[in-house]
């Protein structure tokens, strides 16, 4: 299933949104936390997406150029091909901006290049690598100052530049952005006049015949990068650590620490993702032990129920999980039954959110409709809470599908036995209750079949129902009549 074109395309979209989301929230304070998250994404597959996104972010927020440069410096130590591709694209962007007289883009490109020169102030490196060229540039600046045909702002900027040169261009990288050791730095030498290929085809989705294999390879690479794949320890140390791990695992299992940590990870992933595709992409990468898949459903419903109003984000995420893996679909079926069984414990707002969540899954066929057999709509089998749940469930289904299509789905001959719990036909009393319930919530149109059945019921059943009702009204009427006769 993971090799299917549809799955690969969804994975590509999720990868794109995840990279964009991480780059949009990066700053000096959180860069050390964002970098590990970024390496968890398949940067080899998404190198074109990464370069395109970071260039767009830098262009829109040039004030964070030093942060983006620091990020690139770290990525370049692990994936030099990504650093090289970015340098090529920035060179081409600078050329286009110059040819099109696009001043904002040209300034942004120059600034990015400056911060990318080993993360040092550009002048400092030029002083060592090209002193004659740097001297010629400053002589031209000196001439501009002597000509005196500039405004005060430009004059002050040029004078500040001369002051920097006088102090030998002191490095301008703050400690929080100095993340790469000198021996780990990799340099790409690209001239402004070189003919370069920006490899624009990397920005477009293409199916990979070896998708699963390549994803697994990157996962192994990611472990080594993040320090999870060291296998160079002595065998004695391995045995000792294994014993310690087993002991620790026993303790953690007893206190449910692992489960708590897993739920926390799932919760943070759901709440920190900008889009449902990004959240789904990250959730599927979480390592789950057999039997822990249910925690995804539990935490998703918990997050959904806590919101003040129903958010489409959670329903779309639940739909995506169901569509990708049948295990999640079955777990949501179980969750539907569990939630309904404890619906009386939920506040009105929570049960409304849960009802709308499951209505979306049903309306998109992410959840099979046979789960409705668990609902029994009679006066005796429902409470005020369960009636509110059913009301919101069906009103949301009607809004999603339309009353006509909803009626068609509920009238499906192959599903009638399952839907008899919602449209009971065991007694006129229960039939009338169901008809009155749906009519009161504006969905009387879906009860036409039940109305017809009630109207055309065999007379024997009606008479029998009348006898039962009479006998319940007065038990001792008939004995009195016999005594009189």
Rosetta blueprint (number, residue, H / E / L):
1 X L
2 X L
3 X L
4 X L
5 X H
6 X H
7 X H
8 X H
9 X H
10 X H
11 X H
12 X H
13 X H
14 X H
15 X H
16 X H
17 X H
18 X H
19 X H
20 X H
21 X H
22 X H
23 X H
24 X H
25 X L
26 X L
27 X L
28 X L
29 X L
30 X L
31 X H
32 X H
33 X H
34 X H
35 X H
36 X H
37 X H
38 X H
39 X H
40 X H
41 X L
42 X L
43 X L
44 X L
45 X L
46 X L
47 X H
48 X H
49 X H
50 X H
51 X H
52 X H
53 X H
54 X H
55 X H
56 X H
57 X H
58 X H
59 X H
60 X H
61 X L
62 X H
63 X H
64 X H
65 X H
66 X H
67 X H
68 X H
69 X H
70 X H
71 X H
72 X H
73 X H
74 X H
75 X H
76 X H
77 X H
78 X H
79 X L
80 X H
81 X H
82 X H
83 X H
84 X H
85 X H
86 X H
87 X H
88 X H
89 X H
90 X H
91 X H
92 X H
93 X H
94 X H
95 X H
96 X H
97 X H
98 X H
99 X H
100 X L
101 X L
102 X L
103 X H
104 X H
105 X H
106 X H
107 X H
108 X H
109 X H
110 X H
111 X H
112 X H
113 X H
114 X H
115 X H
116 X H
117 X L
118 X L
119 X L
120 X L
121 X L
122 X H
123 X H
124 X H
125 X H
126 X H
127 X H
128 X H
129 X H
130 X L
131 X H
132 X H
133 X H
134 X H
135 X H
136 X H
137 X H
138 X H
139 X H
140 X H
141 X H
142 X H
143 X H
144 X H
145 X H
146 X H
147 X H
148 X L
149 X L
150 X L
151 X L
152 X H
153 X H
154 X H
155 X H
156 X H
157 X H
158 X H
159 X H
160 X H
161 X H
162 X H
163 X H
164 X H
165 X H
166 X H
167 X L
168 X L
169 X L
170 X L
171 X L
172 X L
173 X L
174 X L
175 X H
176 X H
177 X H
178 X L
179 X L
180 X L
181 X L
182 X H
183 X H
184 X H
185 X L
186 X L
187 X L
188 X L
189 X L
190 X L
191 X L
192 X L
193 X L
194 X L
195 X L
196 X L
197 X L
198 X L
199 X L
200 X H
201 X H
202 X H
203 X H
204 X L
205 X L
206 X L
207 X L
208 X L
209 X L
210 X L
211 X H
212 X H
213 X H
214 X H
215 X H
216 X H
217 X H
218 X H
219 X H
220 X H
221 X H
222 X H
223 X H
224 X H
225 X H
226 X L
227 X L
228 X L
229 X L
230 X L
231 X L
232 X L
233 X L
234 X L
235 X H
236 X H
237 X H
238 X H
239 X H
240 X H
241 X H
242 X H
243 X H
244 X H
245 X H
246 X H
247 X H
248 X H
249 X H
250 X H
251 X H
252 X H
253 X H
254 X H
255 X H
256 X L
257 X H
258 X H
259 X H
260 X H
261 X H
262 X H
263 X H
264 X H
265 X H
266 X H
267 X H
268 X H
269 X H
270 X H
271 X H
272 X H
273 X L
274 X L
275 X L
276 X H
277 X H
278 X H
279 X H
280 X H
281 X H
282 X H
283 X H
284 X L
285 X L
286 X L
287 X L
288 X L
289 X L
290 X L
291 X L
292 X L
293 X H
294 X H
295 X H
296 X H
297 X H
298 X H
299 X H
300 X H
301 X H
302 X H
303 X H
304 X H
305 X H
306 X H
307 X L
308 X L
309 X L
310 X L
311 X L
312 X H
313 X H
314 X H
315 X H
316 X H
317 X H
318 X H
319 X H
320 X H
321 X H
322 X H
323 X H
324 X H
325 X L
326 X H
327 X H
328 X H
329 X H
330 X H
331 X H
332 X H
333 X H
334 X H
335 X H
336 X H
337 X H
338 X H
339 X H
340 X H
341 X H
342 X L
343 X H
344 X H
345 X H
346 X L
347 X L
348 X H
349 X H
350 X H
351 X H
352 X H
353 X H
354 X H
355 X H
356 X H
357 X H
358 X H
359 X H
360 X H
361 X H
362 X H
363 X H
364 X L
365 X L
366 X L
367 X L
368 X L
369 X H
370 X H
371 X H
372 X H
373 X H
374 X H
375 X L
376 X L
377 X L
378 X L
379 X L
380 X L
381 X L
382 X L
383 X L
384 X H
385 X H
386 X H
387 X H
388 X H
389 X H
390 X H
391 X H
392 X H
393 X H
394 X H
395 X H
396 X H
397 X H
398 X H
399 X H
400 X H
401 X H
402 X L
403 X H
404 X H
405 X H
406 X H
407 X H
408 X H
409 X H
410 X H
411 X L
412 X L
413 X H
414 X H
415 X H
416 X H
417 X H
418 X H
419 X H
420 X L
421 X L
422 X L
423 X L
424 X L
425 X L
426 X L
427 X L
428 X H
429 X H
430 X H
431 X H
432 X H
433 X H
434 X H
435 X H
436 X H
437 X H
438 X H
439 X H
440 X H
441 X L
442 X L
443 X L
444 X H
445 X H
446 X H
447 X H
448 X H
449 X H
450 X H
451 X H
452 X H
453 X H
454 X H
455 X H
456 X L
457 X L
458 X L
459 X H
460 X H
461 X H
462 X H
463 X H
464 X H
465 X H
466 X H
467 X H
468 X H
469 X H
470 X H
471 X H
472 X H
473 X H
474 X L
475 X L
476 X L
477 X H
478 X H
479 X H
480 X H
481 X H
482 X H
483 X H
484 X H
485 X L
